[in-house]
């Protein structure tokens, strides 16, 4: 819906500096891709692809400590806001169960 898209866009723009810091810190501590694809089921029952920060897997001790912090505050879900802006998800769909691909 339009309100979901507007809210997600405003939040995404507001969080852009935080997203960049998370990206750079995770990138500096791991050779793996920073974003991972996931399949989510929407409230309408559709399956859509979304993204989230990869905060697990192989990496240094610093990577795991940063990943734990990012997961604790659900910052790994920030890239999913782009799927809301694109119209694939709604705000309530972010908190539904997902399957990592």
Secondary structure by P-SEA (a helix, b strand, c coil): caaaaaaaaaaaaaaaaaaaaaaaaaaaccccccbbbbbbbccccbbbbbbbccccccccaaaaaaaaaaaaaccccccaaaaaaaccccccccccccccc
